[in-house]
Amino acid sequence: MADFSDHKEEGALRTIGEVATATGIKTHVLRYWEQQFPQLKPLKRSGGRRYYRPDDVALVERIDQLVNREGYTLKGAKAALRGVPDQQAVAQAPAEGTPSHDILPQLKSIRDTLRAALSA
């Protein structure tokens, strides 16, 4: 959760600098994310000054969670925010409930090696 210590009300609009300071995300990254995530649309006033609403800040935190903590790519984070699984990731994953026959012999070999090491 963003740590705003600016004594503004909870629902107040925040500048990009205030959001950057509170979340630890640099301003150039926030501007880039605005281009990459169509849902992220802070208000823009004269001179292009950005004002983030509480929902915008929550979305920034969610994107940060997906990209910087859970390891999603930007494409994967976009899909996750839409609620649609990344088709490339789904295609690479083995079907649920069916073991991958390519890796099974390797896993058995590792198991046998570990058993031998424990009994030695």
Buried (B, 14 or more C-beta within 10 A) or exposed (E): EBEBEEEEEEEBBBBBEBBBBBBEBEBEBBEEBBEEBEBBBBEEEEEEEBBBBEEBBEBBBBBBEBBEEEEBEBEBBBBBBEEEEBEEEEEEEEEEEEEEEEEEEEEEEEEEEEEEEEEE
